[in-house]
Amino acid sequence: MERISFDEYFMKMSELVSERATCLRRKVGAVIVKDKSVVSTGYNGPPRGCPSCDEKGGCLREKLKVPSGQRHELCRAAHAEANALAQAAKLGNSTEGATLYCTTFPCSLCVKLIINSGIKEIVYVDGYPDDLTTELVNESGHVKMRKIEMGADKTA
């Protein structure tokens, strides 16, 4: 009997989580996993209780013509990775030594939080234009990044 790998299993979860995202530009999902168990999940959307861009009449970044990968602070949404970390903290779940599965390569703002949270590995599918992320991960000395292809990795 063939089964999907744990990488594909958790990445499919992050893809499902991304379906809750309210971002009009890019739907991203993240799942933090420790010892093959889910610690927390997150998707990109506004802070709890705040209206989404759709509810505010459109994307602020689109209105200001902000290119992808720049001026992350000009957005109503918190990124999926940051929301997953906040959810873990809210629930009192440690992320030390965990793996973060994310549908998209983390931005440099999120990777700073990821590094400081003790996450040891970031697994992603889609690329993202942020060279500072790679630089920070390499300099940290303890976080590994790995891009995977979905659908190709099956194990028994």
C-alpha positions in Angstrom: 0.0 0.0 0.0 1.4 3.4 -1.0 0.8 6.4 1.2 1.8 10.0 0.9 4.9 11.1 2.8 4.7 13.2 5.9 5.9 16.2 3.9 3.1 15.9 1.5 0.6 15.2 4.3 1.5 18.4 6.2 1.8 20.5 3.1 -1.7 19.4 1.9 -2.9 20.6 5.4 -1.2 23.9 4.8 -2.9 24.2 1.4 -6.3 23.5 3.1 -5.6 26.1 5.7 -4.8 28.6 3.0 -8.4 28.3 1.8 -9.4 30.3 5.0 -7.2 33.2 3.9 -8.9 36.5 3.3 -6.1 38.1 1.3 -7.2 39.3 -2.1 -3.6 39.0 -3.6 -2.3 35.7 -2.3 -3.8 32.9 -0.2 -1.1 31.4 2.1 -1.4 28.7 4.7 1.1 27.5 7.4 1.2 24.5 9.7 3.6 24.1 12.5 4.5 20.4 13.3 6.4 18.9 16.1 7.0 15.1 16.5 4.7 14.5 13.5 1.8 16.3 15.3 0.2 19.6 14.4 1.1 22.4 16.9 -0.8 25.2 15.2 -2.0 26.5 11.9 -2.3 30.0 10.4 -3.4 31.7 7.2 -3.0 35.3 6.0 -5.8 37.6 7.2 -6.4 40.7 9.4 -5.9 40.7 13.1 -8.8 39.2 15.1 -11.9 41.4 15.0 -10.6 43.7 12.3 -12.2 43.9 8.8 -10.5 42.2 5.8 -9.4 44.1 2.7 -12.5 42.9 0.9 -14.7 44.4 3.7 -12.7 47.6 3.4 -13.2 48.0 -0.3 -10.1 46.4 -1.7 -6.4 45.7 -1.3 -4.4 48.6 0.0 -1.3 47.2 -1.6 -3.0 47.0 -5.0 -4.3 50.6 -4.6 -0.8 51.8 -3.8 0.7 49.6 -6.5 3.2 48.0 -4.1 5.2 45.2 -5.8 5.2 41.7 -4.4 8.0 41.3 -1.8 8.1 44.9 -0.8 6.7 47.1 2.0 5.1 44.2 3.9 3.9 46.7 6.5 1.4 48.2 4.0 -1.1 45.4 4.5 -4.1 44.7 6.7 -3.2 41.0 7.0 -0.8 39.2 9.2 1.0 36.6 7.3 0.2 32.9 7.7 3.5 32.1 9.4 3.1 34.9 11.9 -0.5 33.8 12.6 0.6 30.2 13.1 3.2 31.4 15.6 0.7 33.6 17.4 -1.7 30.7 17.6 0.9 28.4 19.1 1.8 31.1 21.7 -1.9 31.7 22.5 -2.4 28.0 23.1 0.9 27.7 25.1 2.4 25.3 22.5 6.2 25.3 22.2 7.6 25.7 18.7 11.2 24.8 19.8 12.5 22.2 17.3 9.4 22.2 15.2 9.0 22.3 11.4 6.9 24.9 9.6 5.1 23.9 6.5 4.1 26.8 4.3 2.6 27.1 0.9 4.8 30.1 0.1 8.5 31.0 0.9 8.4 33.2 4.0 9.2 36.9 3.8 12.0 38.4 5.8 9.6 39.7 8.5 8.2 36.3 9.1 11.5 34.5 9.0 12.8 36.7 11.8 9.9 35.4 14.0 10.5 31.8 12.8 14.2 32.0 13.7 13.5 33.4 17.1 10.7 30.9 17.8 13.1 28.0 17.7 11.7 26.4 14.5 14.4 24.2 13.0 13.1 23.7 9.5 10.9 25.5 6.9 9.3 23.5 4.1 7.6 25.4 1.3 6.3 24.9 -2.2 6.1 28.3 -4.0 9.0 30.7 -4.3 8.9 34.4 -3.2 11.2 37.3 -4.0 13.0 38.0 -0.7 16.8 37.5 -0.7 17.0 38.7 2.9 15.0 35.6 4.0 17.7 33.3 2.6 20.5 35.5 4.1 18.9 35.5 7.6 18.3 31.7 7.5 21.9 31.0 6.5 23.3 33.4 9.1 21.1 31.9 11.9 23.0 28.6 11.6 20.1 26.5 13.0 17.2 26.8 10.5 17.0 24.6 7.4 14.9 25.6 4.4 13.6 23.1 1.9 11.5 23.5 -1.2 9.4 20.4 -2.1 7.4 19.4 -5.1 3.9 18.2 -4.4 2.6 15.0 -5.8 6.0 13.4 -6.5 6.9 12.1 -3.1 5.2 8.8 -2.1 6.4 6.4 0.6 5.0 3.2 2.1 
